[in-house]
Amino acid sequence: MKSLKSIAHLLILSWFFIALFANVSAYAQAVETGNPSPLKFPTPQGIANQLFYLQRDPNTNTIICELNVDKNGEVIEKDPIKVYWLRYGEEGEKEDLSYIQRKFAYGIQAKAIGDDQYELRFVSHKNLPMYLMKSAEDKKYHVYVTVNKKKIQLERIFLRIQGGSFWLPNVKYVELKGINTANKTPIIERIKV
């Protein structure tokens, strides 16, 4: 029974990442900044090493992707990203990802590519590389992704679900929000699903 639950959970989470990154460059487009979701999503605050966060309907619980550093502030090379929940629906409690979530859905694989740079990929979808590297300007680590030929310093990923069922949600679009590195302006790229 536990194995069946694990498989069901994996299937539910797989649709998320398939929808999130399907044909990113073909369908990405700049859009208005309005958010038609009926939920008011909190913005995570006070997380010193936060790189970006991930939110989706139908609740406000948020995945935090944080730079993983040792007690001296140095990046832990074998595991540079720490991923966990902020359960806003449960008074903002911090919670580690479950084994299934970490291994099959929200976990991030990192590969060192030299000069304090890492290639990052979600375990559930490996087709869209993200890159963890230090900015030449502020000397801090950020995650960068290229969408529609635009390099974005990633701040937020949002998945919009409108209706459907628990097993087959109606995914309308995915938004990647951040800073366009070419001109240092805010950018939102929407991927229609």
MARLO-556765 format. One record per residue: residue number from 1; residue in three letters; x, y, z of N, C-alpha, C in turn. Coordinates in nm, 3 decimals, padded with zeros to 5 digits. Atoms other than C-alpha are relative to their C-alpha. Example, Ala and Ser with C-alpha at 12.3 -4.5 7.8 and 13.67 -1.06 7.14 Angstrom:
<pts>
 num residuo     n.x     n.y     n.z    ca.x    ca.y    ca.z     c.x     c.y     c.z
   1     ALA  00.089 -00.119  00.000  01.230 -00.450  00.780  00.090  00.120  00.000
   2     SER -00.082 -00.119 -00.006  01.367 -00.106  00.714 -00.077  00.109  00.073
</pts>
This chain:
<pts>
 num residuo     n.x     n.y     n.z    ca.x    ca.y    ca.z     c.x     c.y     c.z
   1     MET  00.083 -00.120  00.000  00.000  00.000  00.000  00.087  00.126  00.000
   2     LYS -00.088 -00.116 -00.006  00.282  00.238  00.086  00.063  00.026 -00.137
   3     SER -00.058 -00.014  00.133  00.441  00.170 -00.254 -00.101  00.060 -00.097
   4     LEU  00.105 -00.053  00.086  00.109  00.243 -00.428 -00.021  00.149  00.026
   5     LYS  00.012 -00.142 -00.035  00.078  00.573 -00.240  00.117  00.079 -00.058
   6     SER -00.118 -00.068  00.052  00.433  00.664 -00.341 -00.011  00.020 -00.151
   7     ILE  00.015 -00.010  00.145  00.360  00.592 -00.707 -00.106  00.104 -00.035
   8     ALA  00.106 -00.099  00.025  00.037  00.796 -00.695  00.052  00.141  00.024
   9     HIS -00.056 -00.132 -00.031  00.220  01.086 -00.532  00.096  00.043 -00.109
  10     LEU -00.094 -00.030  00.106  00.493  01.066 -00.795 -00.072  00.043 -00.127
  11     LEU  00.076 -00.036  00.120  00.238  01.077 -01.077 -00.060  00.140  00.011
  12     ILE  00.060 -00.132 -00.021  00.066  01.381 -00.928  00.106  00.109 -00.015
  13     LEU -00.104 -00.102  00.007  00.391  01.570 -00.892  00.066  00.007 -00.137
  14     SER -00.062  00.000  00.133  00.520  01.466 -01.235 -00.070  00.094 -00.095
  15     TRP  00.073 -00.091  00.089  00.242  01.657 -01.414  00.044  00.143  00.022
  16     PHE -00.041 -00.136 -00.033  00.360  01.968 -01.233  00.124  00.040 -00.078
  17     PHE -00.124 -00.037  00.064  00.711  01.963 -01.369 -00.005 -00.017 -00.151
  18     ILE  00.019  00.010  00.145  00.608  01.844 -01.714 -00.063  00.128 -00.050
  19     ALA  00.067 -00.125  00.039  00.373  02.141 -01.734  00.092  00.119  00.019
  20     LEU -00.085 -00.114 -00.032  00.631  02.370 -01.579  00.101  00.030 -00.109
  21     PHE -00.109 -00.024  00.092  00.900  02.321 -01.836 -00.024 -00.048 -00.142
  22     ALA  00.028  00.050  00.135  00.728  02.181 -02.146  00.021  00.110 -00.103
  23     ASN -00.024 -00.091  00.112  00.858  02.356 -02.456  00.021  00.144  00.045
  24     VAL -00.020 -00.132 -00.058  00.986  02.653 -02.258  00.028  00.107 -00.104
  25     SER -00.036 -00.107  00.092  01.146  02.847 -02.539 -00.106  00.021 -00.107
  26     ALA  00.100 -00.014  00.106  00.864  02.780 -02.786 -00.121  00.079  00.046
  27     TYR  00.124 -00.060 -00.046  00.585  02.913 -02.568  00.017  00.116  00.097
  28     ALA -00.021 -00.107 -00.098  00.744  03.165 -02.333 -00.029  00.135 -00.064
  29     GLN  00.028 -00.134  00.049  00.628  03.522 -02.366 -00.008  00.097  00.117
  30     ALA  00.011 -00.102 -00.103  00.645  03.844 -02.169 -00.148  00.030  00.021
  31     VAL  00.141 -00.022 -00.031  00.318  03.920 -01.991 -00.015  00.109  00.104
  32     GLU  00.031 -00.095 -00.105  00.146  04.161 -01.759  00.034 -00.061  00.136
  33     THR -00.041  00.049 -00.131  00.233  04.135 -01.392 -00.118 -00.038  00.088
  34     GLY  00.116  00.035 -00.081 -00.123  04.076 -01.270 -00.008 -00.148  00.029
  35     ASN  00.014  00.139 -00.038 -00.204  03.754 -01.091 -00.148 -00.029  00.024
  36     PRO  00.143  00.024 -00.013 -00.559  03.628 -01.145 -00.036 -00.108  00.102
  37     SER  00.029  00.104 -00.098 -00.528  03.358 -00.877 -00.086  00.058  00.112
  38     PRO  00.082 -00.048 -00.112 -00.793  03.385 -00.606  00.076  00.001  00.133
  39     LEU -00.079  00.005 -00.122 -00.521  03.321 -00.347  00.095  00.119  00.008
  40     LYS -00.100 -00.105 -00.023 -00.303  03.591 -00.195  00.126 -00.072  00.047
  41     PHE -00.122  00.074 -00.030  00.046  03.445 -00.205  00.098  00.087  00.077
  42     PRO -00.099 -00.076 -00.077  00.293  03.557  00.060  00.135 -00.002 -00.072
  43     THR -00.137 -00.005  00.050  00.644  03.661 -00.038  00.090 -00.041  00.115
  44     PRO -00.090  00.042 -00.109  00.902  03.472  00.168  00.093  00.114  00.040
  45     GLN -00.082 -00.109 -00.054  01.093  03.714  00.392  00.103 -00.056  00.098
  46     GLY -00.098  00.029 -00.104  01.405  03.698  00.605  00.080 -00.128 -00.019
  47     ILE -00.078  00.120  00.026  01.573  03.399  00.438  00.131  00.047 -00.064
  48     ALA -00.126 -00.063  00.041  01.935  03.510  00.413  00.058 -00.055 -00.130
  49     ASN -00.062  00.060  00.118  02.047  03.266  00.143 -00.101 -00.048 -00.103
  50     GLN  00.102  00.041  00.097  01.724  03.233 -00.055  00.045  00.033 -00.141
  51     LEU -00.033 -00.021  00.140  01.786  03.190 -00.427 -00.127  00.029 -00.080
  52     PHE  00.131 -00.022  00.062  01.427  03.154 -00.556 -00.101 -00.086  00.073
  53     TYR  00.105  00.080 -00.062  01.093  03.011 -00.451 -00.102 -00.041 -00.105
  54     LEU  00.097  00.058  00.091  00.817  02.810 -00.613 -00.136 -00.003  00.069
  55     GLN  00.136  00.000 -00.053  00.441  02.860 -00.559 -00.096 -00.049 -00.106
  56     ARG  00.101  00.048  00.093  00.128  02.711 -00.713 -00.133 -00.004  00.068
  57     ASP  00.133  00.027 -00.051 -00.243  02.691 -00.679 -00.003 -00.149  00.036
  58     PRO  00.116 -00.060 -00.063 -00.440  02.551 -00.496  00.023  00.046  00.144
  59     ASN -00.023 -00.051 -00.136 -00.266  02.661 -00.173  00.125  00.087  00.002
  60     THR -00.110 -00.096 -00.010 -00.005  02.906 -00.049  00.131 -00.061  00.050
  61     ASN -00.124  00.062 -00.042  00.252  02.653  00.071  00.105  00.021 -00.108
  62     THR -00.105 -00.048  00.090  00.585  02.749 -00.084  00.125 -00.085  00.013
  63     ILE -00.129  00.070  00.002  00.900  02.563 -00.188  00.109  00.107 -00.002
  64     ILE -00.114 -00.092 -00.007  01.217  02.752 -00.092  00.124 -00.071 -00.051
  65     CYS -00.128  00.050  00.048  01.543  02.697 -00.279  00.106  00.097  00.052
  66     GLU -00.094 -00.082 -00.076  01.826  02.826 -00.062  00.143 -00.047 -00.026
  67     LEU -00.141  00.035  00.011  02.203  02.837 -00.102  00.041 -00.076  00.125
  68     ASN -00.040  00.085 -00.111  02.347  02.562  00.117  00.145  00.030  00.035
  69     VAL -00.134 -00.040 -00.042  02.647  02.695  00.309  00.038 -00.063  00.133
  70     ASP -00.049  00.051 -00.127  02.864  02.569  00.592  00.007  00.112  00.104
  71     LYS -00.003 -00.099 -00.108  02.925  02.751  00.922  00.089  00.120 -00.031
  72     ASN -00.087 -00.111  00.041  03.191  02.968  00.751 -00.057  00.079 -00.117
  73     GLY  00.063 -00.069  00.112  02.950  03.078  00.478  00.045 -00.046 -00.137
  74     GLU -00.048  00.056  00.128  03.118  02.865  00.210 -00.104 -00.098 -00.055
  75     VAL  00.095  00.090  00.065  02.901  02.679 -00.042  00.043 -00.145  00.019
  76     ILE -00.026  00.143 -00.013  02.875  02.306  00.026 -00.004 -00.058 -00.141
  77     GLU -00.013  00.035  00.141  03.001  02.185 -00.311 -00.079 -00.123 -00.041
  78     LYS  00.070  00.123  00.040  02.847  01.838 -00.308 -00.152  00.015  00.006
  79     ASP  00.144 -00.022 -00.013  02.501  01.979 -00.222 -00.026  00.150  00.016
  80     PRO  00.004 -00.146 -00.013  02.486  02.355 -00.301 -00.139  00.061  00.019
  81     ILE  00.136 -00.052 -00.012  02.106  02.388 -00.288 -00.075 -00.077  00.108
  82     LYS  00.086  00.057 -00.103  01.880  02.328  00.011 -00.144  00.032 -00.042
  83     VAL  00.138 -00.018  00.044  01.512  02.275 -00.083 -00.093 -00.047  00.111
  84     TYR  00.093  00.035 -00.107  01.228  02.278  00.171 -00.130  00.079 -00.016
  85     TRP  00.131 -00.066 -00.001  00.868  02.385  00.233 -00.005  00.112  00.104
  86     LEU  00.054 -00.092 -00.099  00.736  02.694  00.406 -00.150 -00.023 -00.007
  87     ARG  00.142  00.037 -00.004  00.389  02.579  00.507 -00.084  00.118  00.048
  88     TYR  00.080 -00.118 -00.036  00.203  02.911  00.500 -00.141 -00.038  00.040
  89     GLY  00.132  00.048 -00.038 -00.122  02.717  00.522 -00.002 -00.059  00.139
  90     GLU -00.015  00.056 -00.134  00.008  02.583  00.853  00.089  00.091  00.085
  91     GLU -00.067 -00.101 -00.082  00.133  02.902  01.020  00.147  00.022 -00.038
  92     GLY -00.134 -00.030  00.048  00.449  02.930  00.809  00.108 -00.093  00.050
  93     GLU -00.098  00.095 -00.051  00.619  02.623  00.952  00.095 -00.045 -00.110
  94     LYS -00.099  00.055  00.092  00.940  02.511  00.783 -00.006 -00.151  00.010
  95     GLU  00.008  00.146  00.002  00.931  02.146  00.674  00.088 -00.054 -00.112
  96     ASP -00.082  00.063  00.102  01.180  01.928  00.491 -00.088 -00.070 -00.101
  97     LEU  00.070  00.079  00.100  01.074  01.764  00.169 -00.001 -00.146  00.044
  98     SER  00.002  00.144 -00.027  00.965  01.404  00.204  00.098 -00.069 -00.095
  99     TYR -00.091  00.076  00.086  01.182  01.135  00.050 -00.051 -00.001 -00.144
 100     ILE  00.059  00.006  00.134  00.945  01.101 -00.247  00.010  00.137 -00.068
 101     GLN -00.009 -00.134  00.057  00.931  01.480 -00.301  00.143  00.034 -00.040
 102     ARG -00.141 -00.031  00.025  01.310  01.508 -00.282  00.056 -00.081 -00.118
 103     LYS -00.057  00.088  00.101  01.385  01.213 -00.510 -00.073  00.001 -00.134
 104     PHE  00.078  00.012  00.122  01.105  01.240 -00.766 -00.073  00.127 -00.044
 105     ALA  00.078 -00.117  00.037  00.957  01.591 -00.768  00.078  00.130  00.014
 106     TYR -00.055 -00.134 -00.023  01.108  01.902 -00.608  00.150  00.004  00.028
 107     GLY -00.144  00.001 -00.024  01.463  01.790 -00.543  00.076  00.058 -00.117
 108     ILE -00.084 -00.059  00.105  01.742  01.956 -00.738  00.133 -00.073 -00.003
 109     GLN -00.132  00.059  00.021  02.045  01.779 -00.881  00.096  00.111 -00.040
 110     ALA -00.100 -00.102  00.030  02.359  01.990 -00.893  00.129 -00.066 -00.048
 111     LYS -00.127  00.050  00.053  02.674  01.936 -01.095  00.095  00.119 -00.010
 112     ALA -00.101 -00.106  00.008  02.986  02.149 -01.047  00.052  00.007 -00.143
 113     ILE -00.051 -00.018  00.137  03.097  02.297 -01.380  00.121  00.094 -00.002
 114     GLY -00.122 -00.079 -00.009  03.396  02.498 -01.256 -00.024  00.144  00.041
 115     ASP  00.003 -00.140 -00.040  03.472  02.845 -01.121 -00.120  00.035  00.088
 116     ASP  00.112 -00.023 -00.092  03.214  02.822 -00.839 -00.134  00.008 -00.073
 117     GLN  00.124  00.006  00.076  02.940  02.746 -01.094 -00.054 -00.142  00.002
 118     TYR  00.068  00.129 -00.006  02.684  02.467 -01.086 -00.115 -00.002 -00.100
 119     GLU  00.118  00.022  00.083  02.435  02.330 -01.334 -00.104 -00.067  00.088
 120     LEU  00.108  00.050 -00.085  02.101  02.265 -01.161 -00.114 -00.053 -00.088
 121     ARG  00.116  00.053  00.071  01.810  02.049 -01.276 -00.094 -00.061  00.104
 122     PHE  00.098  00.067 -00.085  01.488  01.950 -01.104  00.003 -00.149 -00.030
 123     VAL -00.007  00.144  00.021  01.487  01.572 -01.053 -00.116 -00.050 -00.086
 124     SER  00.117  00.044  00.076  01.143  01.546 -01.212 -00.001  00.051 -00.143
 125     HIS -00.006 -00.051  00.136  01.234  01.742 -01.523  00.140  00.052 -00.027
 126     LYS -00.141 -00.032  00.020  01.585  01.755 -01.655  00.027  00.078 -00.128
 127     ASN -00.020 -00.066  00.128  01.528  01.940 -01.983  00.031  00.149  00.008
 128     LEU -00.028 -00.144 -00.012  01.565  02.295 -01.850  00.111  00.022  00.101
 129     PRO -00.109 -00.025 -00.094  01.907  02.367 -01.704 -00.010  00.140  00.062
 130     MET -00.013 -00.127 -00.073  01.946  02.640 -01.444  00.146  00.004  00.045
 131     TYR -00.141 -00.012 -00.038  02.282  02.775 -01.337  00.014  00.084  00.125
 132     LEU -00.034 -00.069 -00.125  02.400  02.870 -00.990  00.139  00.056 -00.017
 133     MET -00.131 -00.063  00.013  02.682  03.123 -01.005  00.000  00.135  00.071
 134     LYS -00.015 -00.131 -00.063  02.818  03.437 -00.844 -00.018  00.109 -00.104
 135     SER  00.016 -00.118  00.084  02.714  03.768 -00.992  00.128  00.081  00.007
 136     ALA -00.118 -00.087  00.003  03.003  03.986 -01.102 -00.030  00.133  00.069
 137     GLU  00.038 -00.130 -00.055  02.807  04.287 -00.975 -00.009  00.000  00.152
 138     ASP  00.018 -00.004 -00.145  02.702  04.199 -00.620  00.078 -00.107  00.074
 139     LYS -00.085  00.105 -00.058  02.938  03.902 -00.562 -00.081 -00.102  00.081
 140     LYS  00.085  00.098 -00.066  02.642  03.692 -00.441 -00.043 -00.106 -00.101
 141     TYR  00.050  00.106  00.086  02.514  03.363 -00.574 -00.144  00.026 -00.040
 142     HIS  00.136 -00.007  00.052  02.203  03.364 -00.793 -00.021 -00.118 -00.093
 143     VAL  00.033  00.104  00.098  02.023  03.112 -01.014 -00.047  00.070 -00.127
 144     TYR  00.033 -00.059  00.130  01.998  03.195 -01.384 -00.061 -00.107 -00.090
 145     VAL  00.064  00.089  00.097  01.778  03.042 -01.652 -00.020  00.080 -00.128
 146     THR  00.023 -00.068  00.127  01.745  03.122 -02.021 -00.134 -00.046 -00.056
 147     VAL  00.132  00.027  00.054  01.390  03.145 -02.156 -00.025  00.100 -00.112
 148     ASN  00.031 -00.085  00.114  01.292  03.279 -02.497  00.118  00.093 -00.034
 149     LYS -00.125 -00.070  00.029  01.656  03.384 -02.553  00.029  00.115  00.095
 150     LYS -00.025 -00.102 -00.102  01.650  03.597 -02.237  00.059 -00.069  00.123
 151     LYS -00.060  00.053 -00.122  01.881  03.528 -01.945 -00.064  00.069  00.118
 152     ILE  00.075 -00.051 -00.113  01.685  03.568 -01.623  00.067 -00.042  00.131
 153     GLN -00.040  00.031 -00.138  01.811  03.592 -01.267 -00.129 -00.037  00.071
 154     LEU  00.127  00.055 -00.047  01.537  03.373 -01.121 -00.032  00.039  00.144
 155     GLU  00.048 -00.033 -00.134  01.332  03.487 -00.821 -00.119 -00.088  00.041
 156     ARG  00.122  00.073 -00.033  01.001  03.297 -00.843 -00.046 -00.083 -00.118
 157     ILE  00.070  00.083  00.097  00.834  03.012 -01.029 -00.142 -00.014  00.052
 158     PHE  00.140  00.011 -00.041  00.454  03.010 -01.024 -00.077 -00.087 -00.100
 159     LEU  00.084  00.088  00.082  00.218  02.742 -01.156 -00.146  00.035  00.026
 160     ARG  00.142 -00.037 -00.012 -00.143  02.854 -01.222 -00.087 -00.119 -00.037
 161     ILE  00.094  00.109  00.021 -00.408  02.584 -01.185 -00.140  00.059  00.012
 162     GLN  00.137 -00.051 -00.004 -00.770  02.662 -01.265 -00.094 -00.117 -00.025
 163     GLY  00.095  00.110  00.013 -01.016  02.385 -01.196  00.067 -00.133 -00.023
 164     GLY -00.046  00.137  00.017 -00.978  02.025 -01.296 -00.026 -00.079  00.126
 165     SER  00.017  00.085 -00.116 -00.953  01.752 -01.040  00.135 -00.022  00.068
 166     PHE -00.123  00.031 -00.072 -00.698  01.631 -00.790  00.096 -00.078 -00.090
 167     TRP -00.083  00.084  00.085 -00.571  01.373 -01.040  00.033  00.065 -00.133
 168     LEU -00.021 -00.067  00.129 -00.605  01.591 -01.353 -00.027  00.149  00.012
 169     PRO  00.022 -00.145 -00.014 -00.565  01.958 -01.265  00.010  00.069 -00.135
 170     ASN -00.003 -00.078  00.123 -00.622  02.215 -01.538  00.110  00.106  00.015
 171     VAL -00.114 -00.091 -00.009 -00.280  02.379 -01.563 -00.011  00.102 -00.113
 172     LYS  00.016 -00.107  00.099 -00.321  02.715 -01.739  00.134  00.053 -00.049
 173     TYR -00.130 -00.052  00.039  00.035  02.845 -01.736  00.100 -00.009  00.115
 174     VAL -00.109 -00.009 -00.097  00.368  02.869 -01.558  00.068  00.135 -00.023
 175     GLU -00.073 -00.126  00.011  00.543  03.198 -01.485  00.136 -00.011  00.066
 176     LEU -00.134 -00.013 -00.054  00.912  03.255 -01.433  00.024  00.149  00.019
 177     LYS -00.017 -00.141 -00.033  00.979  03.585 -01.259  00.142  00.024  00.049
 178     GLY -00.133 -00.034 -00.044  01.310  03.757 -01.209  00.047  00.130 -00.059
 179     ILE -00.062 -00.120  00.056  01.550  04.015 -01.346  00.063 -00.037 -00.134
 180     ASN -00.061  00.018  00.130  01.641  04.037 -01.714  00.144  00.050  00.011
 181     THR -00.140 -00.038 -00.021  02.021  04.036 -01.701  00.052  00.097 -00.106
 182     ALA -00.045 -00.089  00.107  02.052  04.228 -02.029 -00.020  00.147  00.034
 183     ASN  00.028 -00.142 -00.030  01.893  04.548 -01.896 -00.037  00.026  00.146
 184     LYS  00.025 -00.011 -00.146  01.844  04.483 -01.521 -00.142  00.044  00.034
 185     THR  00.139 -00.034 -00.026  01.466  04.522 -01.541 -00.078 -00.125  00.041
 186     PRO  00.083  00.114 -00.037  01.200  04.299 -01.384 -00.062 -00.064 -00.125
 187     ILE  00.057  00.072  00.114  01.068  04.032 -01.619 -00.084 -00.117  00.049
 188     ILE  00.081  00.119 -00.023  00.795  03.770 -01.617 -00.019 -00.067 -00.135
 189     GLU  00.022  00.079  00.120  00.795  03.500 -01.880 -00.107 -00.104  00.032
 190     ARG  00.110  00.094 -00.022  00.472  03.304 -01.905  00.006 -00.111 -00.104
 191     ILE  00.002  00.116  00.087  00.460  02.955 -02.049 -00.142 -00.055  00.003
 192     LYS  00.137  00.054  00.007  00.111  02.855 -02.165  00.008 -00.150 -00.012
 193     VAL  00.001  00.147  00.002  00.028  02.492 -02.110 -00.124 -00.047 -00.073
</pts>
